[in-house]
Amino acid sequence: WFVPGGRILKDETMADAFNRLIQVELNVKNKSINDSQLIDVFEHFYADNFSGDEFSTHYVVIGRSINLDIDLMLLPVDQHNDYKWFDETALLNDETVHKHSKCYFIK
């Protein structure tokens, strides 16, 4: 399991990226970056990359939190075939949750 998110595109503001990503990832159209709170900035290192070429990846992630009341059945299925809500304790103890997703919940 991994948290929703994505890349900021060239010439795209953080606010525009936030709006695009919550629409694509969560089908939410009536919220903005001002409705969210900064969690922290994180570094994620991977031995591979999204292109499949043989080089490593270093992501600098701006973690944000937003409160939403949405039905899992209404979430988009274009990129993801399953969603699950976790409470914080369950998320941190679940081995199927990606280690980088857990970073956002460790205080």
C-alpha positions in Angstrom: 0.0 0.0 0.0 1.1 3.5 -0.8 -0.3 7.0 -0.1 -1.8 9.1 -3.0 0.6 11.5 -4.7 2.7 12.2 -7.7 5.2 14.5 -9.3 5.1 18.3 -9.7 5.4 18.8 -13.5 7.8 21.3 -15.1 6.3 24.9 -14.9 3.6 23.7 -12.5 3.0 25.4 -9.2 2.7 23.3 -6.0 -0.9 24.5 -5.7 -1.7 23.4 -9.3 0.0 20.1 -8.8 -1.9 19.5 -5.5 -5.2 20.2 -7.3 -4.3 18.0 -10.3 -3.2 15.1 -8.0 -6.2 15.1 -5.7 -8.4 15.1 -8.8 -6.5 12.2 -10.5 -5.8 10.2 -7.4 -8.9 10.8 -5.3 -11.5 12.3 -7.6 -11.7 15.4 -5.4 -12.4 18.7 -7.2 -13.5 21.1 -4.5 -10.4 21.3 -2.3 -7.1 23.3 -2.7 -3.7 23.2 -1.2 -4.9 25.8 1.4 -7.3 23.1 2.8 -4.3 20.9 3.6 -1.5 21.0 6.2 2.2 20.5 5.7 3.4 17.3 7.4 7.1 17.6 6.5 9.6 17.3 3.7 10.9 13.7 3.2 13.7 12.1 1.1 12.9 8.7 -0.5 15.6 6.6 -2.1 15.0 3.7 -4.5 17.4 1.4 -6.1 15.3 1.4 -9.3 13.1 4.0 -11.1 9.7 4.4 -12.8 11.2 4.1 -16.3 12.7 0.6 -15.8 16.1 1.9 -16.8 19.0 0.9 -14.6 19.5 3.9 -12.4 18.5 4.8 -8.9 15.9 7.4 -7.9 16.0 10.1 -5.2 12.6 11.8 -4.5 12.2 14.9 -2.4 8.6 14.6 -1.1 6.5 17.4 0.3 4.1 15.5 2.6 0.7 17.1 3.1 -2.4 16.1 5.0 -6.0 16.8 4.2 -9.2 15.7 5.8 -11.7 14.2 3.4 -15.0 12.3 3.7 -15.1 10.2 0.6 -16.5 6.8 -0.3 -13.8 4.2 -1.3 -16.2 3.0 -4.0 -16.0 6.4 -5.7 -12.3 6.6 -6.0 -10.8 6.4 -9.5 -9.6 3.1 -10.9 -7.4 4.4 -13.8 -4.1 4.1 -11.8 -5.1 1.9 -8.8 -7.2 -1.2 -8.6 -7.7 -1.1 -4.8 -7.9 1.3 -1.9 -7.9 0.8 1.8 -8.3 3.1 4.9 -6.0 2.4 7.8 -6.0 3.8 11.3 -2.5 5.0 12.2 -1.6 2.0 14.5 -2.7 -0.6 11.9 -0.9 1.2 9.1 2.4 1.4 11.0 2.2 -2.4 11.9 1.1 -3.7 8.5 3.9 -5.2 6.5 2.0 -4.6 3.3 2.2 -0.8 3.7 5.3 0.6 1.9 8.0 1.9 4.3 7.9 5.3 2.7 4.2 5.6 3.4 4.9 4.9 7.0 7.3 7.8 7.2 4.4 10.3 7.1 2.9 8.8 10.3 6.0 8.4 12.4 6.4 11.3 14.8 
